[in-house]
Amino acid sequence: MKELLLKYKIELEENELQKFEKFLEIFKEKNAQINLSAIRDDEWIIEKHFIDSIMLNIFVELEWKIADLWTWWGFPLIPLAIINPEAQFTGIDSVGKKLKAVDDFVEQLGLTNVDTLNGRAEEIWQNDDYRGQFDYVTSRATAYLPTLLEYVIPLLKIWGIFIAYKLEDKEELQSAKKAFARLGCKIMKVKNYTIWDQPRTFILIEKIAATHKKYPRSIWEPLKNPIK
């Protein structure tokens, strides 16, 4: 694992490295039981899940309250929580069995800065306990950007930052122009990187105004009819 981390110029504290080594073992064990991921080779798990998740720390200093939307099996949630122990993370997903696996990983790794929230964005976003309460939101390889923005931006405080983990796609970025205007946000910067010879990008988006209460729209509407 150390050699792969050095390949990407990532240095971890010894206690962080130990947590990642333990995470590798418990992830493989759980994956054998309930098929979390098609990626099963140790090297691929380390590069395509662990390292891809924590590459963000090269570009952004995460702090305060962070949500990971559609966290699936805990990426980038758990790797980011391991190396940012002072920040408080919330993993959000509508599928309970996925969050059950995440909760199990968190418990076994002894992480005290992670909780989970089970529910649909269209329903829980109208709750003032969550709407406009996060300093950062992350989401990795999930939805088309205009759809994703409609789900994410209501979660952020004004001046909060959304980081989308994406493959490089300039057309997708262009397609989100109207969504930026409607939802009260703008692109801060785009940072490119490479994992396993595959070009990837972090899109950093800042919330600059309050988001209208009608967003996100009713269930499935952002997916079927993205803001255009």
PARO-538905 format. One record per residue (C-alpha): z negated, y, x negated; residue in three letters. Coordinates in pm, whole numbers, plus 50000, padded with zeros to 5 digits. Each point is the difference from the previous one (the first is absolute). Layout:
% PARO-538905
ZYXALA;...
% end
This chain:
% PARO-538905
500005000050000MET;499195024249716LYS;503504996049854GLU;501645008250333LEU;497785030450047LEU;500885012649653LEU;503694995550082LYS;499515027450261TYR;497655020549780LYS;497024992950227ILE;496544996949847GLU;497094986750204LEU;496274998849940GLU;498684965049932GLU;498214998150336ASN;503235010250178GLU;501974973649813LEU;497454973850100GLN;500345010050366LYS;503804996949981PHE;499724965849837GLU;497674989050280LYS;502305015550260PHE;502924980149860LEU;498114967450047GLU;498705006950350ILE;503365013950113PHE;501784968349883LYS;497394978550171GLU;500345018850329LYS;503805000449968ASN;500034962249975ALA;498014998250324GLN;501745025550224ILE;503215010749820ASN;499295036749932LEU;502975005549771SER;503134982449879ALA;499085012349650ILE;497934972049847ARG;500615001449626ASP;497095016249809ASP;502255024049811GLU;501825010850314TRP;496745005550191ILE;498665021449716ILE;503165021049967GLU;501315001850356LYS;496645003550177HIS;497305011449758PHE;501925022249759ILE;502345014150264ASP;496905010450196SER;498195017449715ILE;503025017349843MET;499135028150240LEU;497015009549786ASN;502385010949724ILE;501265027850227PHE;497125007850240VAL;496245003149962GLU;498664984350319LEU;496685012350136GLU;497975004950318TRP;501254981850315LYS;503134978549981ILE;501694979250271ALA;502494972349931ASP;502204996150307LEU;501354965150083TRP;498034986149711THR;501214964450070TRP;498144978349747TRP;498415029149815GLY;502725015849788PHE;499695026449869PRO;496555003050162LEU;497954975649791ILE;501575006849656PRO;499575037650055LEU;496404995350113ALA;499234979949685ILE;501135027949765ILE;498815029450214ASN;496394990350074PRO;498915035350094GLU;502555002850284ALA;499424985450346GLN;502864978450136PHE;500854988750354THR;502584972750053GLY;501745003250338ILE;502024973050173ASP;500614987950354SER;499884963149899VAL;496444987449992GLY;500624968849789LYS;501405021449720LYS;496945022249998LEU;497764969350009LYS;501614988849672ALA;499575035249856VAL;496335000550102ASP;499514966449829ASP;501615012749677PHE;497855031450009VAL;496824979750045GLU;500824975449722GLN;500905028349761LEU;496825019050082GLY;501875031950092LEU;497795025350178THR;502645027050047ASN;502284981950249VAL;499844995650376ASP;502644989650252THR;501205012350337LEU;501784977250246ASN;502205016650263GLY;503335015350091ARG;500775034249856ALA;501215013550336GLU;496574992650150GLU;497445007549731ILE;501685031649863TRP;498795019750302GLN;496404992549897ASN;498525029849814ASP;498134976049771ASP;503364991949836TYR;502535026850090ARG;500155026549731GLY;497194983949801GLN;501674986949682PHE;500755017449671ASP;502644974449901TYR;501974973150182VAL;501984972749826THR;502514975550145SER;501974974849799ARG;503424986350095ALA;499415002850373THR;502255020550232ALA;503035023150001TYR;498775033949876LEU;500445020650324PRO;498104973050190THR;497374997149730LEU;499375037549993LEU;499295000850373GLU;497304973849955TYR;498495014049680VAL;499945037950021ILE;497575002050297PRO;497414981949785LEU;499995026549727LEU;497955031349966LYS;502055031649951ILE;500935000749630TRP;499464962449988GLY;502604978749823ILE;501994969750113PHE;501384976949731ILE;502794976850112ALA;500774970549772TYR;503764995750033LYS;503144986449841LEU;502305027849883GLU;502085011850297ASP;501185036350011LYS;501594995550343GLU;496674989150151GLU;498365031049854LEU;502715022150152GLN;499554983150338SER;496395012350021ALA;500765037749994LYS;499375005650371LYS;496884978449992ALA;498585022149723PHE;500525031050215ALA;498704984950325ARG;496894984449847LEU;498975029149776GLY;500544985649654CYS;502205004149693LYS;501024980849689ILE;497895009049698MET;501784978349745LYS;501664966549945VAL;498954978249707LYS;502234971449889ASN;498854968749818TYR;501194964649939THR;498374966450074ILE;501724968249879TRP;503215019749933ASP;500045012450360GLN;500105038150051PRO;497205011750229ARG;498585033450104THR;496895017850121PHE;500775026950258ILE;497145025150011LEU;499875019350327ILE;497555028150078GLU;498755008750349LYS;500265037750041ILE;499315005350373ALA;498254983250291ALA;501944971650163THR;500635002850374HIS;497814976650207LYS;503074982850146LYS;500574982749664TYR;500044971149952PRO;501864993050322ARG;499424969750222SER;500124964349865ILE;503354990849835TRP;501545034450065GLU;499835011849634PRO;501684967549895LEU;502694999550269LYS;500735037549995ASN;499015015749667PRO;499875038049987ILE;503535011749912LYS;
% end
